[in-house]
Amino acid sequence: MIIRSPEPEVKILVDRDHIKTSFEEWARPGHFSRTIAKGPETTTWIWNLHADAHDFDSHTSDLEEISRKVFSAHFGQLSIIFLWLSGMYFHGARFSNYEAWLSDPTHIGPSAQVVWPIVGQEILNGDVGGGFRGIQITSGFFQLWRASGITSELQLYCTAIGALIFAALMLFAGWFHYHKAAPKLAWFQDVESMLNHHLAGLLGLGSLSWAGHQVHVSLPINQFLNAGVDPKEIPLPHEFILNRDLLAQLYPSFAEGATPFFTLNWSKYADFLTFRGGLDPVTGGLWLTDTAHHHLAIAILFLIAGHMYRTNWGIGHGLKDILEAHKGPFTGQGHKGLYEILTTSWHAQLSLNLAMLGSLTIVVAHHMYAMPPYPYLATDYGTQLSLFTHHMWIGGFLIVGAAAHAAIFMVRDYDPTTRYNDLLDRVLRHRDAIISHLNWACIFLGFHSFGLYIHNDTMSALGRPQDMFSDTAIQLQPVFAQWIQNTHALAPGATAPGATASTSLTWGALENAVRCLGSISDQGVVTHITGGNFAQSSITINGWLRDFLWAQASQVIQSYGSSLSAYGLFFLGAHFVWAFSLMFYSVDVVIGKNLLNPSFGLIIN
């Protein structure tokens, strides 16, 4: 860490009234491009209009102006997100059976859409339980709302209105920070300040706010719900916030207020900040007291992290120093020059961010079924499947975006004449070796996995289950994971007392991580959707086809005349589109190959 003298004075980092607001300008199609603004000559003009509207690099080469447009567009994006969220909450308030679901989440399915009786489409409304007919939803919003402590449709209305107000605020902020107070380039390039604010503000205070909401609102309300209290009888959120005695009846440490915090007697708060591990046997979700504790811990970590980087006071880390010190015996100039790349090419920075966020999204996809974070999520198979698929797809899109923006960086922003022998240059110079090795790794993994499947299918077909690779025959054990779990078990009891303990036999203890949970009976017995164990069905090709592909598709294929018929039509339509395009491709290939074949003339004669 280098200590420097503080900045002499605070710099003015915005330009006032940068560009005047002009509705006439906005009304002119293609105003951002001299070529497109001339008007259409062919239909290509329409495609160029869409392609270039937000390709700010094509509008100007001025990095400051590009940065301002990107920054302003972010607020527009946030506005759309708030508008979408408002719509979700409004549908929950106006068209859903949320209150009925809340009273019996294991027998009533979530629905927030009732199809109108137009040309027989009302057949799509299935009985989701509790006398409600509609389309079952699989977004997980109901489970999220319950975890948040929402107990009525009025609260959903209020939240929807709040989201609309925030959408309007974001639109205003986008206009204000481009037309009225536009930041200068130096502000966008001040990475230490940006890190401090994002870490401490967004992640630190954001997590702290959510932890506070969980403790003061979610936990008491969910405790009442789990005990079977009618949602209408539960005190409203503001009553828990304003009346400490009410909370103290549920969590006795509240009676002592903040005294244990300031006297460092933090263990007093263990009644609502727990470390149980495993799942709540009533709801099948993570213990909400564990998640409140988790968010509080995350908040503290990020609040500390948000004070690590050097800004006005001359103390702390500098990113440029860290990067340039990062070199080893085989890495040439190391990360020298990387700071300049990441502060002048937003494509390079975006590429890294997308790669990391995409990977994290895929990690979230897996954790959401292994450790369901919300009450009654584990028993809603359709929602589990949808959330997993959604997060896998989104993660994939983000990673593809990372590659796309890395490629744009290479084409538009990379200058090989100024980069010599740093890590990026060295990677690019032996990219053939890197790609071929990655290719070989993929081939190795694919063929060996396929080999295991061929072996298991063959042994199964020959009636030799004792010779299969499975949990009950030849075991392939995750030795590294077992080692990690063992170190946790050996650690002092204060760290994670429930990390490796069974939650209960009902919930399958640690085996949750490899099982898809299905439905739960009144006695608390979980039935898996495959009629057995995922670990048994997934070890043969036949098992995948029988227990997953056919088991999931058969209802849809046979859905005509039922409430699932829309999905059957989607299924049919998607296959039609695929087959239609494949037909053209096949004809094209056949003709193309024959035309390229010297003996083509002999064939047609």
NULUM-861114 format. One record per residue (C-alpha): residue in three letters; x, y, z. Coordinates in Angstrom, 2 decimals, always signed. Layout:
REM residues N
ALA,X,Y,Z
...
***
This chain:
REM residues 605
MET,+0.00,+0.00,+0.00
ILE,+1.35,+3.41,-0.99
ILE,+0.55,+6.53,+1.08
ARG,+0.33,+9.72,-0.95
SER,-0.57,+13.29,-0.12
PRO,-4.30,+14.01,-0.36
GLU,-5.79,+15.74,-3.37
PRO,-5.40,+19.55,-3.03
GLU,-9.03,+20.31,-3.87
VAL,-12.16,+18.57,-5.02
LYS,-12.48,+18.68,-8.81
ILE,-15.70,+19.64,-10.60
LEU,-16.57,+16.39,-12.37
VAL,-19.73,+17.36,-14.29
ASP,-20.56,+19.62,-17.22
ARG,-23.73,+21.66,-16.72
ASP,-26.38,+21.87,-19.47
HIS,-24.24,+19.70,-21.70
ILE,-26.75,+19.07,-24.53
LYS,-30.12,+20.79,-24.84
THR,-33.27,+18.69,-24.70
SER,-34.88,+18.62,-28.14
PHE,-38.05,+16.71,-28.92
GLU,-37.69,+17.74,-32.58
GLU,-34.29,+16.01,-32.67
TRP,-35.63,+12.85,-31.04
ALA,-38.57,+12.74,-33.47
ARG,-36.22,+12.57,-36.48
PRO,-35.52,+8.86,-37.25
GLY,-31.81,+8.12,-37.27
HIS,-30.80,+11.52,-35.81
PHE,-27.72,+9.85,-34.29
SER,-26.20,+8.99,-37.70
ARG,-25.57,+11.29,-40.66
THR,-26.12,+8.41,-43.11
ILE,-29.30,+7.00,-41.55
ALA,-30.80,+10.48,-40.97
LYS,-31.01,+10.94,-44.77
GLY,-33.94,+8.54,-44.77
PRO,-34.69,+5.15,-46.30
GLU,-33.54,+3.99,-49.71
THR,-34.04,+0.26,-49.11
THR,-35.43,-1.83,-46.23
THR,-31.84,-2.13,-44.96
TRP,-32.40,+1.33,-43.47
ILE,-34.85,-0.16,-40.93
TRP,-32.31,-2.79,-39.83
ASN,-29.52,-0.22,-39.58
LEU,-31.81,+2.00,-37.49
HIS,-32.24,-0.80,-34.96
ALA,-28.65,-2.00,-35.11
ASP,-27.02,+1.40,-34.61
ALA,-29.42,+3.21,-32.25
HIS,-27.43,+2.05,-29.21
ASP,-24.10,+1.36,-30.89
PHE,-22.70,+4.55,-29.41
ASP,-19.24,+3.84,-30.86
SER,-20.73,+4.43,-34.32
HIS,-22.19,+7.82,-33.29
THR,-18.88,+9.37,-32.25
SER,-15.29,+8.48,-31.41
ASP,-15.25,+10.79,-28.36
LEU,-14.87,+8.46,-25.34
GLU,-16.40,+11.01,-22.97
GLU,-19.55,+11.35,-25.09
ILE,-19.81,+7.55,-25.49
SER,-19.46,+7.12,-21.70
ARG,-22.21,+9.67,-21.04
LYS,-24.60,+7.94,-23.44
VAL,-23.93,+4.52,-21.90
PHE,-24.42,+5.93,-18.39
SER,-27.68,+7.62,-19.34
ALA,-28.92,+4.46,-21.10
HIS,-28.33,+2.49,-17.88
PHE,-30.96,+4.59,-16.14
GLY,-33.38,+3.86,-18.98
GLN,-32.69,+0.15,-18.51
LEU,-33.35,+0.45,-14.75
SER,-36.61,+2.25,-15.51
ILE,-37.75,-0.65,-17.71
ILE,-36.79,-3.14,-14.97
PHE,-38.84,-1.22,-12.39
LEU,-41.76,-1.05,-14.84
TRP,-41.55,-4.83,-15.40
LEU,-41.36,-5.48,-11.65
SER,-44.34,-3.22,-11.09
GLY,-46.28,-5.28,-13.63
MET,-45.37,-8.52,-11.84
TYR,-46.53,-7.15,-8.49
PHE,-49.69,-5.65,-10.02
HIS,-50.61,-9.02,-11.56
GLY,-50.04,-10.61,-8.16
ALA,-52.37,-8.06,-6.59
ARG,-55.10,-7.94,-9.25
PHE,-55.28,-11.35,-10.95
SER,-53.67,-13.89,-8.61
ASN,-54.65,-16.38,-5.92
TYR,-51.73,-15.30,-3.70
GLU,-53.74,-15.05,-0.47
ALA,-55.27,-18.51,-1.04
TRP,-51.84,-19.98,-1.86
LEU,-50.41,-18.40,+1.30
SER,-52.98,-20.26,+3.41
ASP,-52.12,-23.67,+1.88
PRO,-48.97,-23.60,-0.29
THR,-48.60,-27.39,-0.53
HIS,-52.03,-28.06,-2.05
ILE,-52.80,-24.86,-3.97
GLY,-50.74,-23.97,-7.04
PRO,-49.65,-20.37,-7.73
SER,-51.58,-18.60,-10.50
ALA,-51.68,-14.97,-11.62
GLN,-53.37,-15.22,-15.01
VAL,-56.90,-16.17,-15.97
VAL,-57.48,-16.61,-19.71
TRP,-60.58,-14.81,-21.05
PRO,-63.26,-16.90,-22.78
ILE,-62.43,-15.98,-26.38
VAL,-62.84,-18.74,-29.04
GLY,-62.57,-21.47,-26.43
GLN,-59.23,-20.40,-25.00
GLU,-60.63,-20.66,-21.47
ILE,-59.81,-24.38,-21.68
LEU,-56.29,-23.30,-20.67
ASN,-57.52,-22.41,-17.18
GLY,-56.70,-25.46,-15.06
ASP,-57.80,-26.10,-11.48
VAL,-54.83,-25.01,-9.37
GLY,-56.64,-25.82,-6.11
GLY,-58.74,-23.84,-3.68
GLY,-61.48,-23.33,-6.28
PHE,-59.27,-21.10,-8.49
ARG,-59.02,-21.78,-12.22
GLY,-56.13,-20.18,-14.09
ILE,-52.70,-20.80,-15.58
GLN,-50.18,-22.07,-13.05
ILE,-47.14,-19.78,-12.88
THR,-43.57,-20.98,-12.36
SER,-41.70,-17.72,-11.77
GLY,-41.19,-18.22,-8.03
PHE,-42.66,-14.81,-7.18
PHE,-45.15,-16.25,-4.67
GLN,-42.35,-17.95,-2.73
LEU,-40.27,-14.76,-2.85
TRP,-43.21,-12.67,-1.61
ARG,-43.79,-15.05,+1.29
ALA,-40.10,-14.89,+2.24
SER,-40.35,-11.07,+2.10
GLY,-43.26,-11.08,+4.54
ILE,-45.99,-9.96,+2.12
THR,-49.34,-11.18,+3.45
SER,-51.98,-9.34,+1.40
GLU,-52.81,-8.16,-2.09
LEU,-52.94,-4.57,-0.79
GLN,-49.23,-4.79,+0.04
LEU,-48.58,-6.03,-3.51
TYR,-50.52,-3.02,-4.90
CYS,-48.46,-0.63,-2.77
THR,-45.20,-2.21,-3.92
ALA,-46.34,-2.03,-7.56
ILE,-47.06,+1.71,-7.18
GLY,-43.66,+2.18,-5.48
ALA,-41.93,+0.45,-8.40
LEU,-43.73,+2.78,-10.86
ILE,-42.50,+5.82,-8.92
PHE,-38.95,+4.46,-9.05
ALA,-39.33,+3.82,-12.80
ALA,-40.22,+7.50,-13.26
LEU,-37.28,+8.55,-11.06
MET,-34.89,+6.45,-13.16
LEU,-36.18,+8.02,-16.39
PHE,-35.62,+11.46,-14.87
ALA,-32.11,+10.48,-13.72
GLY,-31.23,+9.30,-17.24
TRP,-32.31,+12.63,-18.72
PHE,-30.68,+14.67,-15.92
HIS,-27.27,+13.00,-16.15
TYR,-27.01,+13.52,-19.89
HIS,-28.68,+16.88,-20.46
LYS,-28.32,+18.77,-17.15
ALA,-25.28,+17.40,-15.28
ALA,-23.19,+15.13,-17.49
PRO,-20.17,+13.52,-15.78
LYS,-16.73,+14.14,-17.28
LEU,-14.52,+11.33,-18.56
ALA,-12.33,+11.54,-15.43
TRP,-15.36,+10.57,-13.32
PHE,-15.95,+7.41,-15.37
GLN,-12.26,+6.51,-15.15
ASP,-11.95,+6.99,-11.38
VAL,-12.03,+3.24,-10.70
GLU,-11.09,+3.43,-7.01
SER,-14.00,+5.74,-6.20
MET,-16.31,+3.59,-8.32
LEU,-15.23,+0.43,-6.47
ASN,-15.68,+2.06,-3.07
HIS,-19.18,+3.28,-3.89
HIS,-20.36,+0.10,-5.59
LEU,-18.96,-2.19,-2.89
ALA,-20.02,-0.14,+0.15
GLY,-23.18,+1.39,-1.33
LEU,-24.82,-1.12,-3.64
LEU,-23.59,-4.37,-2.12
GLY,-22.86,-3.31,+1.47
LEU,-25.79,-1.04,+2.28
GLY,-28.04,-3.03,-0.08
SER,-27.34,-6.27,+1.83
LEU,-27.67,-4.44,+5.16
SER,-31.07,-3.06,+4.12
TRP,-32.28,-6.50,+3.10
ALA,-30.92,-8.05,+6.32
GLY,-32.77,-5.34,+8.30
HIS,-35.99,-6.03,+6.41
GLN,-35.62,-9.77,+7.01
VAL,-35.04,-9.34,+10.74
HIS,-37.76,-6.75,+11.42
VAL,-40.43,-7.86,+8.93
SER,-39.82,-11.23,+7.22
LEU,-38.79,-13.35,+10.21
PRO,-41.69,-12.52,+12.56
ILE,-44.31,-12.76,+9.79
ASN,-42.94,-16.09,+8.53
GLN,-42.85,-17.44,+12.07
PHE,-46.57,-16.70,+12.37
LEU,-47.28,-18.19,+8.92
ASN,-45.35,-21.37,+9.76
ALA,-47.38,-21.69,+12.96
GLY,-50.59,-21.66,+10.88
VAL,-51.83,-18.19,+11.87
ASP,-54.31,-16.67,+9.40
PRO,-52.41,-14.02,+7.35
LYS,-55.19,-11.48,+8.12
GLU,-54.52,-11.89,+11.86
ILE,-50.77,-11.24,+11.59
PRO,-49.65,-7.72,+12.63
LEU,-48.70,-5.42,+9.75
PRO,-45.00,-4.80,+8.94
HIS,-44.93,-1.29,+10.46
GLU,-46.22,-2.68,+13.76
PHE,-43.18,-4.96,+14.03
ILE,-40.87,-2.09,+13.10
LEU,-42.35,+0.43,+15.56
ASN,-43.23,-1.89,+18.45
ARG,-40.13,-3.55,+19.91
ASP,-42.18,-5.43,+22.53
LEU,-44.06,-7.24,+19.77
LEU,-40.79,-8.57,+18.33
ALA,-39.43,-9.38,+21.79
GLN,-42.29,-11.87,+22.26
LEU,-40.89,-13.86,+19.33
TYR,-37.18,-13.08,+19.75
PRO,-36.37,-12.29,+23.42
SER,-33.05,-10.57,+22.63
PHE,-35.01,-7.65,+21.12
ALA,-35.96,-6.62,+24.65
GLU,-32.30,-5.68,+25.23
GLY,-32.16,-3.41,+22.18
ALA,-28.70,-2.47,+20.89
THR,-26.91,-3.01,+24.23
PRO,-25.51,-6.47,+23.29
PHE,-24.20,-4.97,+20.02
PHE,-22.23,-2.16,+21.68
THR,-21.01,-4.37,+24.55
LEU,-19.80,-6.96,+21.98
ASN,-22.11,-9.56,+23.50
TRP,-23.28,-10.51,+20.01
SER,-24.21,-14.09,+20.87
LYS,-27.36,-12.67,+22.51
TYR,-28.74,-12.19,+19.00
ALA,-28.46,-15.91,+18.20
ASP,-32.23,-16.30,+18.48
PHE,-32.76,-14.52,+15.14
LEU,-29.26,-14.64,+13.58
THR,-28.67,-18.40,+13.43
PHE,-26.19,-20.77,+11.81
ARG,-28.21,-23.98,+11.69
GLY,-27.35,-25.18,+8.20
GLY,-29.68,-27.38,+6.17
LEU,-33.35,-26.79,+5.42
ASP,-36.44,-25.94,+7.46
PRO,-38.47,-29.19,+7.58
VAL,-41.76,-27.22,+7.53
THR,-41.13,-25.18,+4.36
GLY,-38.31,-27.08,+2.65
GLY,-36.39,-23.81,+2.27
LEU,-33.27,-22.51,+3.94
TRP,-33.82,-21.30,+7.51
LEU,-34.78,-17.63,+7.12
THR,-32.83,-16.82,+10.30
ASP,-29.76,-18.30,+8.54
THR,-30.32,-16.13,+5.46
ALA,-30.75,-12.99,+7.60
HIS,-27.44,-13.81,+9.32
HIS,-25.85,-14.43,+5.90
HIS,-26.94,-11.05,+4.51
LEU,-25.74,-9.24,+7.62
ALA,-22.32,-10.92,+7.29
ILE,-22.17,-10.11,+3.56
ALA,-23.06,-6.48,+4.34
ILE,-20.20,-6.16,+6.83
LEU,-17.71,-7.72,+4.40
PHE,-18.71,-5.35,+1.59
LEU,-18.83,-2.29,+3.83
ILE,-15.21,-3.06,+4.76
ALA,-14.30,-3.78,+1.12
GLY,-15.82,-0.42,+0.15
HIS,-13.19,+1.38,+2.22
MET,-10.15,-0.35,+0.73
TYR,-9.36,+1.80,-2.30
ARG,-7.39,+5.04,-2.44
THR,-9.36,+8.22,-3.17
ASN,-9.18,+11.69,-1.53
TRP,-7.20,+10.75,+1.57
GLY,-4.18,+9.14,-0.07
ILE,-4.46,+5.81,+1.74
GLY,-5.55,+2.43,+0.41
HIS,-5.08,+0.33,-2.69
GLY,-4.56,+1.73,-6.19
LEU,-5.71,-0.53,-9.04
LYS,-2.90,+0.52,-11.38
ASP,-0.26,-0.32,-8.74
ILE,-1.85,-3.71,-8.03
LEU,-2.05,-4.65,-11.72
GLU,+1.49,-3.54,-12.58
ALA,+2.93,-5.41,-9.60
HIS,+1.24,-8.59,-10.83
LYS,+3.98,-10.41,-12.76
GLY,+5.64,-13.77,-12.41
PRO,+8.66,-15.61,-13.88
PHE,+6.73,-16.78,-16.97
THR,+4.44,-13.83,-17.64
GLY,+6.67,-11.21,-19.24
GLN,+5.39,-7.72,-18.47
GLY,+2.50,-9.25,-16.51
HIS,-0.58,-7.03,-16.24
LYS,+1.24,-3.86,-17.34
GLY,-1.05,-1.90,-19.64
LEU,-4.20,-3.66,-18.48
TYR,-5.28,-0.63,-16.40
GLU,-5.17,+1.58,-19.50
ILE,-7.17,-0.97,-21.51
LEU,-9.89,-1.27,-18.87
THR,-10.24,+2.50,-18.38
THR,-10.40,+3.35,-22.09
SER,-12.28,+0.36,-23.55
TRP,-15.71,-0.19,-22.05
HIS,-16.05,-3.29,-24.26
ALA,-13.06,-4.87,-22.50
GLN,-14.47,-4.03,-19.06
LEU,-17.96,-5.19,-20.03
SER,-16.54,-8.46,-21.35
LEU,-14.91,-9.27,-18.00
ASN,-18.04,-8.27,-16.08
LEU,-20.31,-10.38,-18.29
ALA,-18.03,-13.42,-18.00
MET,-18.02,-13.21,-14.20
LEU,-21.73,-12.40,-13.86
GLY,-22.62,-15.20,-16.30
SER,-20.58,-17.73,-14.34
LEU,-22.17,-16.52,-11.10
THR,-25.66,-16.85,-12.63
ILE,-24.96,-20.51,-13.47
VAL,-23.73,-21.07,-9.91
VAL,-27.03,-19.51,-8.71
ALA,-28.97,-21.88,-11.00
HIS,-27.45,-24.89,-9.25
HIS,-27.70,-23.51,-5.73
MET,-31.39,-22.67,-6.13
TYR,-32.40,-26.33,-6.38
ALA,-29.73,-27.74,-4.04
MET,-30.52,-25.19,-1.32
PRO,-33.93,-23.64,-2.08
PRO,-33.77,-20.14,-0.58
TYR,-37.52,-19.47,-0.30
PRO,-40.32,-21.24,+1.61
TYR,-42.21,-23.93,-0.36
LEU,-39.97,-23.57,-3.40
ALA,-38.59,-27.10,-2.99
THR,-42.03,-28.71,-3.35
ASP,-43.00,-26.78,-6.50
TYR,-41.33,-28.89,-9.17
GLY,-42.37,-26.74,-12.15
THR,-40.96,-23.61,-10.51
GLN,-37.72,-25.40,-9.55
LEU,-37.27,-26.56,-13.14
SER,-38.17,-23.16,-14.62
LEU,-35.82,-21.22,-12.33
PHE,-32.97,-23.63,-13.05
THR,-33.53,-23.43,-16.82
HIS,-33.96,-19.64,-16.68
HIS,-30.71,-19.03,-14.79
MET,-28.76,-21.49,-16.97
TRP,-29.97,-19.73,-20.14
ILE,-29.31,-16.26,-18.74
GLY,-25.83,-17.34,-17.61
GLY,-25.17,-18.73,-21.09
PHE,-26.36,-15.50,-22.75
LEU,-24.12,-13.40,-20.50
ILE,-21.08,-15.57,-21.26
VAL,-21.80,-15.35,-25.01
GLY,-22.06,-11.57,-24.50
ALA,-18.65,-11.65,-22.81
ALA,-17.12,-13.28,-25.89
ALA,-18.95,-10.85,-28.21
HIS,-17.70,-7.75,-26.40
ALA,-14.18,-9.21,-26.12
ALA,-14.27,-9.58,-29.91
ILE,-15.56,-6.00,-30.34
PHE,-12.73,-4.82,-28.06
MET,-10.20,-6.66,-30.23
VAL,-11.58,-5.11,-33.42
ARG,-12.31,-1.55,-32.25
ASP,-10.09,-0.83,-29.25
TYR,-7.03,-3.10,-29.27
ASP,-3.77,-1.59,-30.51
PRO,-1.05,-4.25,-30.84
THR,+1.65,-1.60,-31.39
THR,+1.33,-0.34,-27.80
ARG,+1.00,-3.79,-26.24
TYR,+4.17,-5.86,-26.19
ASN,+4.89,-8.92,-24.08
ASP,+2.22,-8.27,-21.47
LEU,-0.10,-11.14,-20.54
LEU,-2.76,-10.24,-23.10
ASP,-0.18,-10.14,-25.90
ARG,+1.30,-13.48,-24.81
VAL,-2.12,-15.13,-24.65
LEU,-2.98,-13.85,-28.15
ARG,+0.33,-15.05,-29.57
HIS,-0.21,-18.64,-28.46
ARG,-3.98,-18.73,-28.78
ASP,-3.78,-21.73,-31.16
ALA,-2.20,-23.85,-28.42
ILE,-4.72,-22.63,-25.82
ILE,-7.76,-23.31,-28.03
SER,-6.52,-26.74,-29.14
HIS,-5.85,-27.77,-25.53
LEU,-9.33,-26.61,-24.49
ASN,-10.71,-28.57,-27.44
TRP,-8.85,-31.69,-26.31
ALA,-10.16,-31.24,-22.76
CYS,-13.73,-31.08,-24.11
ILE,-13.18,-34.17,-26.27
PHE,-11.69,-36.04,-23.29
LEU,-14.60,-35.16,-21.00
GLY,-17.24,-35.89,-23.63
PHE,-15.89,-39.28,-24.74
HIS,-15.18,-40.47,-21.21
SER,-18.65,-39.44,-20.00
PHE,-20.18,-41.20,-23.00
GLY,-18.03,-44.26,-22.24
LEU,-19.42,-44.41,-18.70
TYR,-22.98,-44.20,-20.07
ILE,-22.32,-46.93,-22.67
HIS,-20.91,-49.16,-19.91
ASN,-23.88,-48.56,-17.60
ASP,-26.51,-49.05,-20.33
THR,-24.82,-52.27,-21.43
MET,-24.56,-53.65,-17.89
SER,-28.19,-52.67,-17.23
ALA,-29.37,-54.35,-20.45
LEU,-27.44,-57.54,-19.62
GLY,-28.99,-57.68,-16.15
ARG,-25.72,-56.98,-14.32
PRO,-26.54,-53.97,-12.06
GLN,-23.73,-54.95,-9.68
ASP,-21.21,-54.05,-12.41
MET,-22.62,-50.55,-13.07
PHE,-21.05,-47.31,-11.90
SER,-23.60,-46.18,-9.31
ASP,-24.06,-45.35,-5.64
THR,-25.13,-48.95,-4.99
ALA,-22.50,-50.80,-7.07
ILE,-19.12,-49.47,-8.28
GLN,-18.98,-46.09,-6.55
LEU,-17.34,-43.03,-8.10
GLN,-17.03,-40.87,-5.02
PRO,-16.47,-37.08,-4.98
VAL,-13.33,-37.31,-2.86
PHE,-12.49,-33.59,-3.02
ALA,-16.00,-32.59,-1.91
GLN,-15.82,-35.16,+0.88
TRP,-12.52,-33.70,+2.02
ILE,-14.05,-30.20,+2.11
GLN,-17.06,-31.46,+4.07
ASN,-14.78,-33.34,+6.46
THR,-12.74,-30.20,+7.21
HIS,-16.02,-28.41,+8.00
ALA,-17.08,-31.23,+10.31
LEU,-13.73,-31.09,+12.15
ALA,-13.87,-27.30,+12.56
PRO,-14.95,-25.84,+15.92
GLY,-18.65,-26.25,+16.61
ALA,-19.17,-22.49,+16.56
THR,-18.49,-22.23,+12.81
ALA,-21.24,-24.24,+11.15
PRO,-22.93,-26.61,+13.57
GLY,-25.47,-27.81,+11.02
ALA,-23.33,-27.80,+7.88
THR,-23.05,-31.58,+7.59
ALA,-25.83,-32.67,+9.93
SER,-29.09,-34.09,+8.62
THR,-31.81,-31.51,+8.37
SER,-34.28,-34.35,+8.85
LEU,-34.82,-37.68,+7.17
THR,-37.85,-36.21,+5.44
TRP,-35.76,-33.76,+3.48
GLY,-32.98,-36.18,+2.59
ALA,-30.28,-34.32,+4.52
LEU,-27.22,-33.62,+2.34
GLU,-28.57,-35.67,-0.55
ASN,-30.68,-32.63,-1.46
ALA,-27.79,-31.45,-3.58
VAL,-28.25,-34.29,-6.08
ARG,-32.02,-34.65,-6.05
CYS,-34.84,-32.85,-7.78
LEU,-37.51,-32.40,-5.13
GLY,-41.09,-33.13,-6.11
SER,-44.15,-32.91,-3.89
ILE,-44.68,-33.28,-0.15
SER,-47.52,-35.16,+1.58
ASP,-49.41,-34.15,+4.72
GLN,-47.06,-36.43,+6.66
GLY,-44.04,-34.57,+5.33
VAL,-42.88,-37.31,+2.95
VAL,-41.25,-36.03,-0.25
THR,-42.07,-37.79,-3.51
HIS,-39.56,-37.26,-6.28
ILE,-40.91,-36.43,-9.70
THR,-39.10,-39.38,-11.33
GLY,-40.75,-41.85,-8.98
GLY,-37.33,-42.59,-7.55
ASN,-33.91,-41.13,-6.99
PHE,-32.33,-38.73,-9.47
ALA,-28.98,-40.48,-8.84
GLN,-30.49,-43.75,-10.14
SER,-32.29,-42.32,-13.17
SER,-29.43,-40.20,-14.49
ILE,-26.70,-42.88,-14.75
THR,-27.94,-44.47,-17.99
ILE,-28.97,-42.98,-21.33
ASN,-32.15,-45.04,-21.07
GLY,-32.86,-43.53,-17.65
TRP,-32.57,-39.99,-19.01
LEU,-34.88,-40.79,-21.94
ARG,-37.41,-42.71,-19.83
ASP,-37.52,-40.73,-16.58
PHE,-36.83,-37.22,-17.85
LEU,-37.43,-36.73,-21.58
TRP,-40.51,-38.96,-21.96
ALA,-41.81,-38.41,-18.42
GLN,-41.75,-34.64,-18.95
ALA,-42.89,-34.61,-22.61
SER,-45.67,-37.21,-22.55
GLN,-48.20,-34.91,-20.84
VAL,-47.54,-32.19,-23.39
ILE,-47.66,-34.54,-26.40
GLN,-51.02,-35.92,-25.24
SER,-52.41,-32.54,-24.17
TYR,-55.06,-31.86,-26.85
GLY,-58.40,-30.92,-25.32
SER,-56.90,-30.29,-21.88
SER,-55.68,-27.24,-19.96
LEU,-52.14,-28.08,-21.16
SER,-53.09,-27.83,-24.86
ALA,-51.27,-24.50,-25.36
TYR,-48.02,-26.22,-24.46
GLY,-48.80,-29.00,-26.94
LEU,-49.29,-26.38,-29.66
PHE,-46.01,-24.68,-28.71
PHE,-44.33,-28.09,-28.84
LEU,-45.79,-28.79,-32.29
GLY,-45.05,-25.29,-33.58
ALA,-41.44,-25.31,-32.41
HIS,-40.83,-28.66,-34.08
PHE,-42.47,-27.40,-37.26
VAL,-40.19,-24.34,-37.39
TRP,-37.16,-26.54,-36.74
ALA,-38.13,-29.11,-39.39
PHE,-39.03,-26.44,-41.96
SER,-35.66,-24.72,-41.61
LEU,-33.82,-28.07,-41.58
MET,-35.53,-28.97,-44.86
PHE,-34.10,-25.88,-46.59
TYR,-30.70,-26.48,-45.04
SER,-30.70,-30.13,-46.16
VAL,-31.74,-29.29,-49.72
ASP,-29.09,-26.56,-49.81
VAL,-26.38,-28.94,-48.62
VAL,-27.34,-31.68,-51.10
ILE,-27.44,-29.28,-54.06
GLY,-24.29,-27.47,-52.92
LYS,-22.30,-30.68,-52.47
ASN,-23.44,-32.00,-55.84
LEU,-22.65,-28.77,-57.66
LEU,-19.15,-28.86,-56.17
ASN,-18.74,-32.50,-57.19
PRO,-16.93,-32.92,-60.55
SER,-19.04,-35.97,-61.34
PHE,-22.31,-34.00,-60.91
GLY,-22.79,-33.96,-64.66
LEU,-22.54,-37.74,-64.83
ILE,-25.14,-38.12,-62.04
ILE,-27.83,-36.02,-63.74
ASN,-27.12,-37.55,-67.15
***
